[in-house]
Amino acid sequence: MTVTLKDFYADWCGPCKTQDPILEELEEDWEGRFEVEKVNVDEQQDVANEYQVRSLPTLIIENDDGIVERFVGVTQREDLEDALEEAGA
């Protein structure tokens, strides 16, 4: 099962900069159990529209079956870990 965390962000987004170290630490600690796909909404508006992203940061955790969880705003590590486990990471 492939688990992906899509991180929708923009360079001008202050809360996105707050989210980054949380994601980096999580990715390092969970080494290889899930993939992170960073989506710059200014450069990839089509992807943001496909996932109906309206606010930043938006984090979407999905697996082979589809979207497992969607978070809007800065999200704490514990909430992300719970969703990653639910997704099969």
N, C-alpha and C positions, 0 to 999 in steps of 0.2 A: 504494500500500500504506500503510495506516494503522498506525503503530507506537505503542503505548501502554505507559507504565511505570506500573503500579499500585503505590502506596506505602501499605501497610497499617501504621497507626500508632495510638498512643494518647497523649493528653496527659501521662499519668503515666509513660510509657516513656522511661527515661534514654537507652538506646542509640538510640532514634528521634531524639532531639535531636542526637546525634552524626552521624546519617545525613543530617539536613536540609541542612547546608551543602554536603555533597558533591552532593546532588541539585540544589540551587539553582545551584551553579556549573556543573554538567553541562548543565542546562536552558538556562542563559544562553549557554554556549559552543556548544551544538548548535542554537541558535535555530531553532525551527520544524520540526526534523527528526523530532520525536516529541512526543507529548502526555503530560503527567503528570496522573494522576488520584489524588488523595489520598483514602484511605478510612480514616476514623476508626472503628475496630472497635467502640468503645463506642456509637456512633450508628448504625452500619450493620452490625449483626451478621449480617444476612441475606447481605450481599455477602461478608463474611469467611467465613461458613459455606459459601457457594457455591464459594469458592476454597480451602476447607479450610485456612484460616490458623489455626495453633496457637501460633505464637511471633512476637514482634515484635522489630525490624521485619521484615516480609516484603515483598520487592519482586518483582513479577511483570511480565515483559516479554512482551507479546503483539502479534501482528499479525493480519491478516485471516484467517490460517490457524489461529490459536489461540495457546496458550502456547508461547513459545520458550524461556524460562528463568525459573527461580524461585530467589531468593536469600533465605536466612533469616539474620538477624543483620546487623550493620553490614557493608556491602559496599563495597569500594574502587572508585574511579572507573574504573580500568582494566578491571575485570571487567564493570562495567556497559557500558562502551563496546564491549567485545567482543560482548556479547549484543545490544546495540542494532544494531550493524553486521550481525550474523547475522540479525536480525529484518527488516533492510531499511531502517533509518533513515538 
